[in-house]
Amino acid sequence: IVGKSLDAARARDAARKAREIVRKGAMGSTMLPGKLADCQERDPALSEIYIVEGDSAGGSAKQGRDRKNQAILPLKGKILNVEKARFDKMLGHSEIKSLITALGTGIGKEDFDASKLRYHKIILMTDADVDGSHIRTLLLTFFYRQMAELIEKGYVYIAQPPLFKVKRGKKEEYIKDEGLMTRYLMRMATADMTVKSVGANQDIEGKELAQSLEKLVDLKRYCERTVRRLAGDARLLDILLEAFAGKKGVWRKEGATLRSIFQDRDLMAKVEKALDKAGFRTDLSTDEEHGLAEIEVTTTSGVKVSIDWNFASYVEFQRAVELYMTLEDELAPPFMTGSNGTSEEIATREELLERVLTAAKKDLSIQRYKGLGEMNPEQLWETNPEKRTLLQVRVDDAVETDDIFSVLMGDAVEPRRKFIEDNALDVRNLDI
């Protein structure tokens, strides 16, 4: 009874604080003279606010904005995780109070009014690092739990600032991420390049060469994900790809499907033979219940892994097999390249890719941005509405979204631990 009384008292106090925030001018920017750099436009449909990470980024953003319709609100540090915090504690957090006041909508079931929103584009702009991702997640948690209507109306966006600036001569380009950067370099280097694929007995050049190398980059990405399911044994994966998708691979048998391969013990015996030849210890058996063959392999590090239906059903492995087969047909090693009457042999596809990327970088000046604070106002000015990239935040499945926020941002540890364990093999950009 005492506990319920205290909870009710806290709720009344939180509601009072919320109404007080609204009464003190949630629609005005006068409460934030040192934080909010407001815009001149008073029509919310034409106005946008950038919520940026830290004062350094805020300083650059303020100087690089269009004062007519772009407002800047820098937030210091990481805001409170509202999934765990009581309502009254959330209202006592200075950065959240600044955010509520700047937006002008008020907060809480009784006082929130989306029609009073001062900007119809709320753009989250954080650094391209782990801290930036965490801050963005905390902001999304706040909007989803406390101002979900703004997401439903399509007012919340995530900025996609470029990771790279590339300069060649007087020409400058901004490039969004590492994948696009690699593709840009390949296009630059292969424009006037011809390579002879000795294995495929054909010359490949220009756009066709760039496309084949892009497939190779995709293959490497899928292999990086798949090898985690093989205890990190890259050599084992190389043997499997050759056994499944090489010139004499089992997947090349006419009419072969994934299931038919594992139903055919003779085909799986060929895979086992390739592994034995490479020095791996193997044990071929049949799952009597499903009638599917499987191979237990001892990796280089001594870990036992199963090459079975579950492994082969992994979509990343299937994509890797498909790309490997394609590249075996159109970009098969070794290769011959040359210029000025000289020729040179390149033994592997990976070495060819490295040579191409190295050649592309020779005449380029490449600058990588970690955070918005590293970009000067002139560079931010160039990311105007015509050039910038924004992601609109949407909720396509409310039940799943609610569950994800509860698991990842809530108090319960066990569901979060299970989520991490279930998705550990698919993690990218791990920061330890």
Backbone hydrogen bonds in HBPLUS format (Angstrom, degrees):
<---DONOR---> <-ACCEPTOR-->    atom                        ^
c    i                          cat <-CA-CA->   ^        H-A-AA   ^      H-
h    n   atom  resd res      DA  || num        DHA   H-A  angle D-A-AA Bond
n    s   type  num  typ     dist DA aas  dist angle  dist       angle   num
A0005-SER N   A0001-ILE O   2.93 MM   4  6.17 152.4  2.01 147.1 155.3     1
A0006-LEU N   A0002-VAL O   2.92 MM   4  6.23 154.6  1.98 149.8 156.3     2
A0007-ASP N   A0003-GLY O   2.92 MM   4  6.22 159.4  1.96 149.7 155.4     3
A0008-ALA N   A0004-LYS O   2.92 MM   4  6.13 157.7  1.97 146.6 152.4     4
A0009-ALA N   A0005-SER O   2.93 MM   4  6.17 151.0  2.02 143.8 152.2     5
A0010-ARG N   A0006-LEU O   2.85 MM   4  6.14 156.8  1.91 151.4 157.7     6
A0011-ALA N   A0007-ASP O   2.92 MM   4  6.15 156.6  1.98 146.5 153.2     7
A0012-ARG N   A0008-ALA O   2.96 MM   4  6.22 158.2  2.01 147.0 152.3     8
A0013-ASP N   A0009-ALA O   2.94 MM   4  6.16 157.3  1.99 147.0 153.5     9
A0014-ALA N   A0010-ARG O   2.81 MM   4  6.03 156.2  1.86 151.6 158.2    10
A0015-ALA N   A0011-ALA O   2.92 MM   4  6.14 159.9  1.97 149.4 154.5    11
A0016-ARG N   A0012-ARG O   2.94 MM   4  6.17 152.8  2.02 143.1 151.0    12
A0017-LYS N   A0013-ASP O   2.96 MM   4  6.24 156.1  2.01 147.1 153.2    13
A0018-ALA N   A0014-ALA O   2.92 MM   4  6.17 153.2  1.99 147.7 155.5    14
A0019-ARG N   A0015-ALA O   2.96 MM   4  6.26 163.3  1.99 151.8 155.2    15
A0020-GLU N   A0016-ARG O   2.92 MM   4  6.12 147.6  2.03 142.9 152.8    16
A0021-ILE N   A0017-LYS O   2.96 MM   4  6.24 150.3  2.05 147.3 153.9    17
A0022-VAL N   A0018-ALA O   3.16 MM   4  6.51 159.7  2.20 149.5 154.2    18
A0023-ARG N   A0019-ARG O   2.88 MM   4  6.13 165.1  1.90 151.1 155.2    19
A0024-LYS N   A0020-GLU O   2.97 MM   4  6.10 148.3  2.07 146.0 153.8    20
A0025-GLY N   A0022-VAL O   3.13 MM   3  5.64 158.5  2.18 115.4 118.4    21
A0026-ALA N   A0022-VAL O   3.42 MM   4  4.85 161.5  2.46 125.1 124.0    22
A0028-GLY N   A0025-GLY O   3.10 MM   3  5.33 160.5  2.14 108.6 114.7    23
A0032-LEU N   A0029-SER O   3.04 MM   3  5.56 161.5  2.07 115.1 121.1    24
A0035-LYS N   A0032-LEU O   3.26 MM   3  5.24 148.4  2.36 100.8 109.8    25
A0036-LEU N   A0032-LEU O   3.14 MM   4  5.48 133.1  2.37 131.8 144.6    26
A0037-ALA N   A0072-ILE O   2.88 MM  35  5.11 170.9  1.89 156.4 158.6    27
A0072-ILE N   A0037-ALA O   2.95 MM  35  5.11 153.0  2.03 133.6 141.8    28
A0040-GLN N   A0067-ARG O   3.00 MM  27  6.37 150.7  2.09 149.7 158.4    29
A0041-GLU N   A0068-LYS O   2.75 MM  27  5.68 144.5  1.87 161.2 167.5    30
A0046-LEU N   A0043-ASP O   2.94 MM   3  5.55 152.6  2.02 119.6 127.7    31
A0047-SER N   A0044-PRO O   3.14 MM   3  4.97 157.1  2.19 100.5 107.6    32
A0120-HIS N   A0044-PRO O   2.96 MM  76  5.41 140.1  2.12 146.1 134.8    33
A0048-GLU N   A0069-ASN O   2.95 MM  21  6.25 149.4  2.04 163.8 173.4    34
A0071-ALA N   A0048-GLU O   2.83 MM  23  6.19 169.4  1.84 159.3 162.9    35
A0049-ILE N   A0121-LYS O   2.85 MM  72  6.30 158.9  1.89 169.1 175.7    36
A0123-ILE N   A0049-ILE O   2.84 MM  74  6.08 172.5  1.85 167.7 169.7    37
A0050-TYR N   A0071-ALA O   2.80 MM  21  6.16 162.1  1.84 150.0 153.0    38
A0073-LEU N   A0050-TYR O   2.83 MM  23  6.10 167.2  1.85 169.0 166.4    39
A0051-ILE N   A0123-ILE O   2.83 MM  72  6.08 164.9  1.85 155.6 160.4    40
A0125-MET N   A0051-ILE O   2.97 MM  74  5.92 176.9  1.97 154.5 153.7    41
A0052-VAL N   A0073-LEU O   3.09 MM  21  6.19 148.2  2.20 127.8 137.6    42
A0075-LEU N   A0052-VAL O   2.96 MM  23  6.24 160.3  2.00 162.8 164.6    43
A0054-GLY N   A0075-LEU O   2.90 MM  21  5.47 158.3  1.95 149.9 151.1    44
A0058-GLY N   A0054-GLY O   3.04 MM   4  6.14 148.8  2.14 136.3 146.1    45
A0059-GLY N   A0055-ASP O   2.78 MM   4  5.95 148.2  1.88 145.3 151.9    46
A0060-SER N   A0056-SER O   3.24 MM   4  6.55 164.9  2.26 148.5 150.9    47
A0061-ALA N   A0057-ALA O   2.84 MM   4  5.97 163.1  1.87 152.7 158.4    48
A0062-LYS N   A0058-GLY O   2.87 MM   4  5.95 154.7  1.94 145.2 151.6    49
A0063-GLN N   A0059-GLY O   3.25 MM   4  6.47 155.5  2.31 143.9 149.5    50
A0064-GLY N   A0060-SER O   2.93 MM   4  6.07 137.3  2.11 143.1 155.8    51
A0070-GLN N   A0066-ASP O   2.94 MM   4  5.48 146.1  2.05 168.3 174.8    52
A0084-LYS N   A0081-ASN O   3.18 MM   3  5.94 150.9  2.27 118.0 123.8    53
A0085-ALA N   A0081-ASN O   3.34 MM   4  6.46 143.5  2.48 141.2 151.3    54
A0090-MET N   A0086-ARG O   2.95 MM   4  6.23 155.0  2.01 153.7 161.1    55
A0091-LEU N   A0087-PHE O   3.04 MM   4  6.36 155.9  2.10 149.0 154.7    56
A0092-GLY N   A0088-ASP O   3.17 MM   4  6.39 127.6  2.46 133.3 146.3    57
A0092-GLY N   A0089-LYS O   3.11 MM   3  5.06 135.0  2.32  93.8 106.6    58
A0093-HIS N   A0090-MET O   3.12 MM   3  5.37 161.4  2.15 108.1 113.9    59
A0097-LYS N   A0093-HIS O   2.95 MM   4  6.20 157.7  2.00 157.1 164.5    60
A0098-SER N   A0094-SER O   2.95 MM   4  6.20 153.5  2.02 145.7 152.9    61
A0099-LEU N   A0095-GLU O   3.00 MM   4  6.26 152.5  2.08 141.5 148.8    62
A0100-ILE N   A0096-ILE O   2.89 MM   4  6.14 165.7  1.91 156.6 159.3    63
A0101-THR N   A0097-LYS O   2.98 MM   4  6.09 167.5  2.00 150.5 154.2    64
A0102-ALA N   A0098-SER O   2.93 MM   4  6.06 159.4  1.97 146.0 152.0    65
A0103-LEU N   A0099-LEU O   3.06 MM   4  6.23 157.2  2.11 149.9 155.2    66
A0104-GLY N   A0100-ILE O   3.02 MM   4  6.23 151.8  2.11 148.4 156.1    67
A0118-ARG N   A0103-LEU O   3.03 MM  15  5.62 154.6  2.10 152.1 158.8    68
A0113-ASP N   A0105-THR O   2.84 MM   8  5.07 152.9  1.91 143.4 152.5    69
A0112-PHE N   A0108-GLY O   2.89 MM   4  5.40 148.1  1.99 154.8 154.8    70
A0116-LYS N   A0113-ASP O   3.08 MM   3  5.79 162.6  2.12 118.6 123.9    71
A0117-LEU N   A0114-ALA O   3.11 MM   3  5.42 166.1  2.13 114.5 116.7    72
A0122-ILE N   A0155-TYR O   2.74 MM  33  5.89 167.6  1.75 172.2 170.4    73
A0157-TYR N   A0122-ILE O   2.77 MM  35  5.93 163.4  1.79 163.7 160.6    74
A0124-LEU N   A0157-TYR O   2.87 MM  33  6.21 169.6  1.88 147.9 148.4    75
A0159-ALA N   A0124-LEU O   2.91 MM  35  5.90 168.8  1.92 148.7 152.5    76
A0128-ALA N   A0370-LYS O   2.87 MM 242  5.43 146.2  1.99 154.8 165.9    77
A0133-SER N   A0129-ASP O   2.99 MM   4  6.29 153.6  2.06 149.8 157.2    78
A0134-HIS N   A0130-VAL O   2.94 MM   4  6.22 152.9  2.02 149.5 156.9    79
A0135-ILE N   A0131-ASP O   2.92 MM   4  6.20 163.4  1.95 154.5 158.3    80
A0136-ARG N   A0132-GLY O   2.98 MM   4  6.16 159.7  2.02 146.7 152.4    81
A0137-THR N   A0133-SER O   2.97 MM   4  6.18 152.0  2.05 142.6 150.1    82
A0138-LEU N   A0134-HIS O   2.93 MM   4  6.23 156.0  1.99 151.7 158.0    83
A0139-LEU N   A0135-ILE O   2.98 MM   4  6.24 156.0  2.03 149.8 156.1    84
A0140-LEU N   A0136-ARG O   2.91 MM   4  6.15 157.8  1.96 147.8 154.1    85
A0141-THR N   A0137-THR O   2.89 MM   4  6.10 150.0  1.98 144.7 153.2    86
A0142-PHE N   A0138-LEU O   3.02 MM   4  6.30 153.3  2.10 142.5 149.3    87
A0143-PHE N   A0139-LEU O   2.96 MM   4  6.29 166.2  1.97 155.3 157.9    88
A0144-TYR N   A0140-LEU O   2.87 MM   4  5.97 161.4  1.91 148.6 154.3    89
A0145-ARG N   A0141-THR O   2.96 MM   4  5.97 160.9  1.99 147.9 153.0    90
A0146-GLN N   A0142-PHE O   2.81 MM   4  5.65 156.8  1.86 150.4 157.2    91
A0147-MET N   A0143-PHE O   2.89 MM   4  4.66 141.5  2.04 116.5 127.4    92
A0150-LEU N   A0147-MET O   2.96 MM   3  5.76 146.7  2.08 122.5 130.1    93
A0151-ILE N   A0148-ALA O   3.03 MM   3  5.29 125.8  2.33 103.1 116.6    94
A0152-GLU N   A0148-ALA O   2.96 MM   4  6.31 161.9  1.99 154.1 159.8    95
A0153-LYS N   A0149-GLU O   2.92 MM   4  6.08 146.1  2.03 143.7 151.6    96
A0155-TYR N   A0150-LEU O   2.95 MM   5  5.44 164.3  1.97 173.0 168.0    97
A0154-GLY N   A0151-ILE O   2.96 MM   3  5.07 155.5  2.02 105.1 113.0    98
A0393-VAL N   A0156-VAL O   2.96 MM 237  5.66 176.1  1.96 150.7 151.2    99
A0158-ILE N   A0391-LEU O   2.73 MM 233  5.03 151.7  1.81 143.3 153.3   100
A0391-LEU N   A0158-ILE O   2.87 MM 233  5.03 162.3  1.90 143.7 149.8   101
A0160-GLN N   A0389-THR O   3.00 MM 229  5.41 142.3  2.14 173.3 161.6   102
A0163-LEU N   A0175-ILE O   3.03 MM  12  6.23 130.6  2.28 137.1 146.7   103
A0163-LEU N   A0176-LYS O   3.13 MM  13  5.29 131.9  2.37  99.5 113.1   104
A0369-TYR N   A0163-LEU O   2.68 MM 206  5.08 165.5  1.70 146.1 151.4   105
A0164-PHE N   A0175-ILE O   3.04 MM  11  5.09 163.9  2.07 157.0 157.6   106
A0175-ILE N   A0164-PHE O   2.88 MM  11  5.09 163.3  1.91 138.0 143.0   107
A0165-LYS N   A0367-GLN O   2.83 MM 202  5.14 148.2  1.93 145.4 154.8   108
A0367-GLN N   A0165-LYS O   2.90 MM 202  5.14 163.3  1.93 151.4 156.8   109
A0166-VAL N   A0173-GLU O   2.74 MM   7  5.20 167.3  1.76 160.7 164.5   110
A0173-GLU N   A0166-VAL O   2.82 MM   7  5.20 152.2  1.89 150.4 159.3   111
A0167-LYS N   A0365-SER O   2.86 MM 198  5.03 156.3  1.92 145.9 153.4   112
A0365-SER N   A0167-LYS O   2.91 MM 198  5.03 157.2  1.96 147.3 154.1   113
A0168-ARG N   A0171-LYS O   2.86 MM   3  5.33 163.6  1.89 159.1 163.9   114
A0171-LYS N   A0168-ARG O   3.07 MM   3  5.33 150.8  2.16 132.8 129.0   115
A0181-MET N   A0177-ASP O   2.96 MM   4  6.15 145.3  2.08 144.0 155.0   116
A0182-THR N   A0178-GLU O   2.93 MM   4  6.17 158.9  1.97 151.4 154.8   117
A0183-ARG N   A0179-GLY O   3.17 MM   4  6.44 161.3  2.20 145.6 150.6   118
A0184-TYR N   A0180-LEU O   2.85 MM   4  6.02 151.4  1.93 143.7 151.8   119
A0185-LEU N   A0181-MET O   2.98 MM   4  6.27 162.6  2.01 152.9 156.6   120
A0186-MET N   A0182-THR O   2.98 MM   4  6.25 154.8  2.05 147.9 155.1   121
A0187-ARG N   A0183-ARG O   2.99 MM   4  6.21 158.8  2.04 148.7 153.8   122
A0188-MET N   A0184-TYR O   3.01 MM   4  6.26 158.4  2.06 150.0 156.1   123
A0189-ALA N   A0185-LEU O   2.97 MM   4  6.15 163.8  1.99 151.2 155.0   124
A0190-THR N   A0186-MET O   2.99 MM   4  5.96 154.1  2.06 148.4 154.4   125
A0193-MET N   A0190-THR O   3.22 MM   3  4.71 176.2  2.23 103.3 103.5   126
A0206-GLY N   A0193-MET O   3.28 MM  13  5.99 149.9  2.38 157.6 166.1   127
A0195-VAL N   A0204-ILE O   2.88 MM   9  5.39 170.5  1.89 156.5 159.7   128
A0204-ILE N   A0195-VAL O   2.79 MM   9  5.39 161.9  1.83 158.4 164.7   129
A0196-LYS N   A0336-MET O   2.99 MM 140  5.06 176.6  1.99 151.5 152.6   130
A0336-MET N   A0196-LYS O   2.94 MM 140  5.06 148.8  2.04 137.2 146.8   131
A0197-SER N   A0202-GLN O   2.77 MM   5  5.40 158.2  1.81 172.0 167.2   132
A0201-ASN N   A0197-SER O   2.70 MM   4  5.60 112.8  2.15 136.8 155.8   133
A0202-GLN N   A0197-SER O   3.14 MM   5  5.40 153.9  2.21 137.9 145.2   134
A0198-VAL N   A0334-PRO O   2.89 MM 136  5.52 142.0  2.03 151.1 162.0   135
A0199-GLY N   A0332-ALA O   3.24 MM 133  4.54 134.3  2.46 131.6 126.9   136
A0209-LEU N   A0205-GLU O   3.16 MM   4  4.80 155.0  2.22 106.7 110.5   137
A0210-ALA N   A0206-GLY O   3.00 MM   4  6.33 159.9  2.04 153.8 159.9   138
A0211-GLN N   A0207-LYS O   2.94 MM   4  6.18 156.5  2.00 149.9 155.7   139
A0212-SER N   A0208-GLU O   3.10 MM   4  6.34 154.2  2.17 143.0 149.6   140
A0213-LEU N   A0209-LEU O   2.97 MM   4  6.24 157.6  2.02 151.4 157.6   141
A0214-GLU N   A0210-ALA O   2.91 MM   4  6.15 145.4  2.03 144.3 154.2   142
A0215-LYS N   A0211-GLN O   3.08 MM   4  6.39 148.0  2.19 141.3 149.2   143
A0216-LEU N   A0212-SER O   3.05 MM   4  6.41 144.1  2.19 138.9 149.2   144
A0217-VAL N   A0213-LEU O   2.94 MM   4  6.32 148.8  2.04 145.5 153.3   145
A0218-ASP N   A0214-GLU O   2.97 MM   4  6.31 156.7  2.03 146.6 152.8   146
A0219-LEU N   A0215-LYS O   2.82 MM   4  6.08 154.6  1.89 146.3 153.8   147
A0220-LYS N   A0216-LEU O   2.94 MM   4  6.24 156.9  2.00 148.6 153.9   148
A0221-ARG N   A0217-VAL O   3.07 MM   4  6.37 152.8  2.14 145.0 152.2   149
A0222-TYR N   A0218-ASP O   2.97 MM   4  6.31 161.8  2.01 156.0 160.0   150
A0223-CYS N   A0219-LEU O   2.87 MM   4  6.07 152.8  1.95 149.6 158.1   151
A0224-GLU N   A0220-LYS O   2.93 MM   4  6.13 151.6  2.01 146.2 153.2   152
A0225-ARG N   A0221-ARG O   3.30 MM   4  6.62 145.3  2.43 141.2 149.3   153
A0226-THR N   A0222-TYR O   2.92 MM   4  6.14 158.6  1.97 147.7 154.3   154
A0227-VAL N   A0223-CYS O   2.89 MM   4  5.88 162.4  1.92 154.4 157.2   155
A0229-ARG N   A0226-THR O   2.88 MM   3  5.62 152.4  1.96 120.3 128.0   156
A0230-LEU N   A0227-VAL O   2.96 MM   3  5.00 156.7  2.01 103.8 110.2   157
A0232-GLY N   A0227-VAL O   2.88 MM   5  5.04 143.7  2.01 152.9 150.7   158
A0233-ASP N   A0230-LEU O   3.09 MM   3  5.68 162.9  2.12 117.5 122.5   159
A0237-LEU N   A0233-ASP O   3.30 MM   4  6.70 154.5  2.37 145.5 152.1   160
A0238-ASP N   A0234-ALA O   2.98 MM   4  6.31 155.2  2.05 148.9 155.6   161
A0239-ILE N   A0235-ARG O   3.09 MM   4  6.41 158.1  2.14 151.0 155.5   162
A0240-LEU N   A0236-LEU O   3.02 MM   4  6.29 157.9  2.07 148.6 154.9   163
A0241-LEU N   A0237-LEU O   2.88 MM   4  6.11 161.7  1.91 157.3 161.4   164
A0242-GLU N   A0238-ASP O   3.11 MM   4  6.31 160.4  2.15 147.0 152.1   165
A0243-ALA N   A0239-ILE O   2.88 MM   4  6.07 154.3  1.95 146.4 154.4   166
A0244-PHE N   A0240-LEU O   2.84 MM   4  5.98 150.1  1.93 149.8 157.3   167
A0245-ALA N   A0241-LEU O   2.69 MM   4  5.51 160.5  1.73 146.8 153.8   168
A0246-GLY N   A0242-GLU O   2.91 MM   4  4.29 143.1  2.04 114.9 119.5   169
A0250-VAL N   A0243-ALA O   2.95 MM   7  6.51 151.9  2.03 151.5 150.3   170
A0251-TRP N   A0244-PHE O   2.88 MM   7  5.24 152.7  1.95 137.2 145.6   171
A0249-GLY N   A0246-GLY O   2.92 MM   3  4.58 166.7  1.94 109.0 109.3   172
A0252-ARG N   A0249-GLY O   3.06 MM   3  5.54 157.6  2.11 111.5 118.7   173
A0253-LYS N   A0250-VAL O   3.36 MM   3  5.70 166.4  2.38 107.1 111.1   174
A0256-ALA N   A0253-LYS O   2.91 MM   3  5.35 154.8  1.98 142.5 140.5   175
A0261-ILE N   A0257-THR O   3.05 MM   4  6.25 150.5  2.14 153.4 159.7   176
A0262-PHE N   A0258-LEU O   3.42 MM   4  6.78 159.7  2.47 146.7 150.5   177
A0263-GLN N   A0259-ARG O   2.92 MM   4  6.16 128.2  2.20 144.1 159.3   178
A0264-ASP N   A0260-SER O   3.12 MM   4  6.16 123.6  2.45 134.9 146.7   179
A0264-ASP N   A0261-ILE O   3.23 MM   3  5.27 144.4  2.36  97.1 107.1   180
A0293-ALA N   A0262-PHE O   2.67 MM  31  5.16 169.5  1.68 155.8 155.4   181
A0268-MET N   A0264-ASP O   3.18 MM   4  6.55 162.4  2.21 153.7 158.5   182
A0269-ALA N   A0265-ARG O   2.82 MM   4  5.99 133.5  2.03 138.2 151.6   183
A0270-LYS N   A0266-ASP O   3.22 MM   4  6.58 136.6  2.42 137.9 147.6   184
A0270-LYS N   A0267-LEU O   3.04 MM   3  5.23 131.0  2.29  99.1 111.8   185
A0271-VAL N   A0267-LEU O   3.31 MM   4  6.78 148.2  2.42 141.6 149.8   186
A0272-GLU N   A0268-MET O   2.93 MM   4  6.24 157.7  1.98 145.4 151.5   187
A0273-LYS N   A0269-ALA O   2.87 MM   4  6.07 150.9  1.96 141.1 149.2   188
A0274-ALA N   A0270-LYS O   3.06 MM   4  6.35 154.1  2.13 144.9 150.6   189
A0275-LEU N   A0271-VAL O   3.09 MM   4  6.42 153.4  2.16 147.7 155.0   190
A0276-ASP N   A0272-GLU O   2.81 MM   4  6.11 158.5  1.85 153.8 160.2   191
A0277-LYS N   A0273-LYS O   2.87 MM   4  6.06 157.7  1.92 147.6 153.7   192
A0278-ALA N   A0274-ALA O   3.16 MM   4  6.35 137.8  2.34 134.3 144.7   193
A0278-ALA N   A0275-LEU O   3.14 MM   3  5.11 126.0  2.45  92.6 106.6   194
A0280-PHE N   A0275-LEU O   3.03 MM   5  5.49 160.8  2.07 154.1 147.8   195
A0279-GLY N   A0276-ASP O   2.92 MM   3  5.13 157.1  1.97 105.7 112.7   196
A0298-THR N   A0281-ARG O   3.00 MM  17  5.43 159.1  2.05 157.0 161.3   197
A0283-ASP N   A0296-GLU O   2.92 MM  13  5.09 126.5  2.21 136.9 149.5   198
A0296-GLU N   A0283-ASP O   2.98 MM  13  5.09 169.4  1.99 137.7 138.7   199
A0285-SER N   A0294-GLU O   2.92 MM   9  5.55 166.9  1.94 165.6 170.0   200
A0294-GLU N   A0285-SER O   2.88 MM   9  5.55 155.5  1.94 153.8 153.4   201
A0287-ASP N   A0292-LEU O   2.77 MM   5  5.25 176.7  1.77 152.9 151.7   202
A0291-GLY N   A0287-ASP O   2.62 MM   4  5.39 133.5  1.83 156.6 172.7   203
A0295-ILE N   A0307-ILE O   3.11 MM  12  5.06 161.6  2.14 125.2 130.6   204
A0307-ILE N   A0295-ILE O   2.77 MM  12  5.06 174.2  1.77 155.2 156.8   205
A0297-VAL N   A0305-VAL O   2.82 MM   8  5.40 170.8  1.82 168.3 169.6   206
A0305-VAL N   A0297-VAL O   2.86 MM   8  5.40 161.7  1.89 156.6 161.0   207
A0299-THR N   A0303-VAL O   2.75 MM   4  5.25 172.2  1.75 156.1 153.8   208
A0302-GLY N   A0299-THR O   2.90 MM   3  5.10 161.6  1.94 110.3 115.7   209
A0312-ALA N   A0308-ASP O   3.00 MM   4  6.27 172.7  2.01 162.4 164.0   210
A0313-SER N   A0309-TRP O   2.91 MM   4  5.95 131.6  2.15 140.5 152.9   211
A0314-TYR N   A0311-PHE O   3.07 MM   3  5.46 156.3  2.12 109.5 117.0   212
A0317-PHE N   A0314-TYR O   3.00 MM   3  5.54 126.7  2.29 113.3 126.0   213
A0318-GLN N   A0314-TYR O   3.20 MM   4  6.56 157.7  2.25 151.2 158.0   214
A0319-ARG N   A0315-VAL O   2.95 MM   4  6.21 158.3  2.00 149.6 154.9   215
A0320-ALA N   A0316-GLU O   3.01 MM   4  6.17 153.5  2.08 140.1 147.6   216
A0321-VAL N   A0317-PHE O   2.92 MM   4  6.20 156.1  1.98 151.4 157.3   217
A0322-GLU N   A0318-GLN O   3.00 MM   4  6.28 163.1  2.03 151.1 155.1   218
A0323-LEU N   A0319-ARG O   2.98 MM   4  6.19 166.3  2.00 153.4 156.7   219
A0324-TYR N   A0320-ALA O   2.88 MM   4  5.97 155.7  1.94 146.8 154.3   220
A0325-MET N   A0321-VAL O   3.00 MM   4  6.23 158.8  2.05 150.6 155.2   221
A0326-THR N   A0322-GLU O   3.10 MM   4  6.37 160.0  2.14 145.7 151.2   222
A0327-LEU N   A0323-LEU O   2.88 MM   4  6.10 165.5  1.90 155.5 158.9   223
A0328-GLU N   A0324-TYR O   2.91 MM   4  6.05 146.4  2.03 144.7 154.0   224
A0329-ASP N   A0326-THR O   3.11 MM   3  5.34 134.8  2.32  99.2 111.3   225
A0330-GLU N   A0326-THR O   3.06 MM   4  6.38 145.6  2.18 145.9 156.1   226
A0331-LEU N   A0327-LEU O   2.77 MM   4  4.92 153.8  1.83 133.6 139.6   227
A0335-PHE N   A0346-ILE O   2.82 MM  11  5.03 161.7  1.85 151.2 157.0   228
A0346-ILE N   A0335-PHE O   2.82 MM  11  5.03 159.0  1.87 139.0 144.9   229
A0337-THR N   A0344-GLU O   2.94 MM   7  5.35 163.2  1.97 153.6 158.4   230
A0344-GLU N   A0337-THR O   2.62 MM   7  5.35 147.6  1.72 162.9 171.4   231
A0339-SER N   A0342-THR O   3.04 MM   3  5.50 121.9  2.39 135.5 151.5   232
A0342-THR N   A0339-SER O   3.10 MM   3  5.50 166.1  2.12 115.6 120.0   233
A0352-LEU N   A0348-THR O   3.15 MM   4  6.40 151.5  2.24 140.1 147.9   234
A0353-LEU N   A0349-ARG O   2.92 MM   4  6.24 160.3  1.96 154.5 159.1   235
A0354-GLU N   A0350-GLU O   3.01 MM   4  6.26 158.9  2.06 146.6 152.1   236
A0355-ARG N   A0351-GLU O   2.97 MM   4  6.18 157.7  2.02 147.6 153.3   237
A0356-VAL N   A0352-LEU O   2.99 MM   4  6.23 160.5  2.03 152.1 157.2   238
A0357-LEU N   A0353-LEU O   2.98 MM   4  6.23 165.2  2.00 155.4 158.6   239
A0358-THR N   A0354-GLU O   2.95 MM   4  6.08 158.2  2.00 148.4 154.7   240
A0359-ALA N   A0355-ARG O   2.95 MM   4  6.11 159.5  1.99 148.5 154.1   241
A0360-ALA N   A0356-VAL O   3.00 MM   4  6.22 149.6  2.10 145.0 153.4   242
A0361-LYS N   A0357-LEU O   3.26 MM   4  6.45 141.4  2.41 141.2 149.4   243
A0362-LYS N   A0359-ALA O   3.38 MM   3  5.58 158.0  2.44 104.7 110.9   244
A0364-LEU N   A0361-LYS O   3.26 MM   3  5.15 165.3  2.28 106.1 109.6   245
A0374-GLU N   A0371-GLY O   3.11 MM   3  5.66 157.2  2.16 111.4 117.9   246
A0375-MET N   A0372-LEU O   3.00 MM   3  5.36 155.4  2.07 109.4 117.2   247
A0379-GLN N   A0376-ASN O   3.01 MM   3  5.43 122.4  2.35 109.4 123.2   248
A0380-LEU N   A0376-ASN O   3.08 MM   4  6.45 158.7  2.13 155.6 162.3   249
A0381-TRP N   A0377-PRO O   2.84 MM   4  6.00 145.5  1.96 145.5 155.4   250
A0382-GLU N   A0378-GLU O   3.30 MM   4  6.58 137.6  2.50 135.3 144.4   251
A0382-GLU N   A0379-GLN O   3.19 MM   3  5.30 130.8  2.45  95.7 107.9   252
A0383-THR N   A0380-LEU O   3.07 MM   3  5.36 145.8  2.19 103.5 113.4   253
A0387-LYS N   A0384-ASN O   2.91 MM   3  5.47 139.3  2.08 117.9 128.9   254
A0388-ARG N   A0384-ASN O   2.88 MM   4  5.73 158.1  1.93 170.6 173.6   255
A0401-THR N   A0397-ASP O   2.93 MM   4  6.07 163.1  1.96 155.7 161.3   256
A0402-ASP N   A0398-ALA O   2.92 MM   4  5.99 161.4  1.95 145.4 150.5   257
A0403-ASP N   A0399-VAL O   3.02 MM   4  6.23 155.4  2.09 145.1 152.0   258
A0404-ILE N   A0400-GLU O   2.91 MM   4  6.16 158.3  1.96 152.1 157.5   259
A0405-PHE N   A0401-THR O   3.07 MM   4  6.33 167.0  2.08 156.3 158.5   260
A0406-SER N   A0402-ASP O   3.05 MM   4  6.21 156.5  2.10 144.3 151.3   261
A0407-VAL N   A0403-ASP O   2.88 MM   4  6.08 159.7  1.92 152.3 157.5   262
A0408-LEU N   A0404-ILE O   2.91 MM   4  5.97 175.5  1.91 157.4 158.9   263
A0409-MET N   A0405-PHE O   2.92 MM   4  5.46 153.0  1.99 137.4 145.4   264
A0410-GLY N   A0406-SER O   3.04 MM   4  4.80 131.3  2.29 119.8 126.8   265
A0417-ARG N   A0413-VAL O   2.89 MM   4  6.16 155.6  1.95 157.0 165.1   266
A0418-LYS N   A0414-GLU O   2.94 MM   4  6.18 162.1  1.97 156.6 161.0   267
A0419-PHE N   A0415-PRO O   2.96 MM   4  6.16 153.2  2.03 141.2 148.7   268
A0420-ILE N   A0416-ARG O   2.99 MM   4  6.23 160.0  2.03 149.3 154.0   269
A0421-GLU N   A0417-ARG O   2.92 MM   4  6.18 161.8  1.95 151.5 156.6   270
A0422-ASP N   A0418-LYS O   2.84 MM   4  6.00 160.6  1.88 151.4 156.7   271
A0423-ASN N   A0419-PHE O   3.06 MM   4  6.17 140.1  2.22 141.9 151.8   272
A0424-ALA N   A0420-ILE O   2.86 MM   4  5.55 105.4  2.43 142.5 157.2   273
A0426-ASP N   A0423-ASN O   3.04 MM   3  5.44 149.0  2.14 110.7 120.1   274
A0427-VAL N   A0424-ALA O   3.41 MM   3  5.52 169.2  2.43 106.5 109.2   275
